[in-house]
Amino acid sequence: MKIDNKVILQKGTAETIVKDELEKKLNSKKKLRIKFGIDPTGSDMHLGHAVPLRKLKQFQDRGDTAILLIGDYTAMIGDPTGKSETRVMLSQEQIKKNMKSYVDQASKILDIKKLEIRYNSEWFGKMTMADILNLTSHKTVSQMLQREDFKNRMKNNQDISTTELLYPIMQGYDSVMLESDVEIGGTDQKFNM
């Protein structure tokens, strides 16, 4: 089934950041690389994941490369979005247990045969401290504290861990490592994207 560019731009979409740039990419006839990332912080995907998975399927049907990124490394931190307190870090064993059926769950919507499945431990697991310092040098603490939830926590004298400040940087780096043309996510992920 061929998907029209208007469907990509409008159907199931709350907001498109840099919409003009996406339109140009869609009209270029170039095969795009589309990333949707999910952290296995629990054993089940939830209904909220269905919307971005369906959007990823639209790109897949259009002939683009759909990438399902399983954030097995970022899951250790857990996305701080909307949290009023620091998350407890997950163990590697818990993460492996949680993600055991993620690909099977995603296959309810996506064509697994046409899906690139990646794990961010592929790059984060190989990084040295020098690599991490270099990565973090591209953003400031002030930029990270612009997140609404971080602002609220600061205002209420609630702790923010250093690992939570790393999360948006790590999510952005995922897109770099995957050479993504487009990143799909929920509206709660806007700051990270």
GIHU-V508327 format. One line per field, one symbol per residue. ss: DSSP state (@ for helix, = for strand, . for the rest). phi: phi as a letter, one per 30 degrees, with the letter a starting at -180 (. if undefined). psi: psi as a letter, one per 30 degrees, with the letter a starting at -180 (. if undefined). A space follows every 10 residues. Layout:
# GIHU-V508327
ss->???
phi->???
psi->???
This chain:
# GIHU-V508327
ss->....@@@@@@ ........@@ @@@@@@@... ..======.. .......@@@ @@@@@@@@@@ @@..====== ...@@@.... .......... .@@@@@@@@. .@@@@@.... .@@@=====. @@@@....@@ @@@@@@.... @@@@...@@@ @@@@@..... .@@@@@@@@@ @@@@@@@@.. .===..@@@. ...
phi->.dcdeddedc dibdacdhed ddedddddid dccccbcbcd dbdbdceddd dddddddedd ddjdddcccc ddcddedidd eiccaddddd deddddddde cdddddddcc dddccccbbd decddcdcdd ddddddddbc deddddeedd eddddchcdb ddddddeddd dddeddddhd dbbcadddce ddd
psi->kkkkeeeefe kgkekjkhee eeeeeeffgk kljkkkkkki flfklleffe eeeeeeeeee ffgljkkjjj ifeffeekkf kgkglkkkkk leeeeeeege geeeefffel jefgkjklkf feeeffklee eeeeefffll eeeegfkeee eeeeeghkkk leeeffeeee eeeeeeefhk ekkkllffge ee.
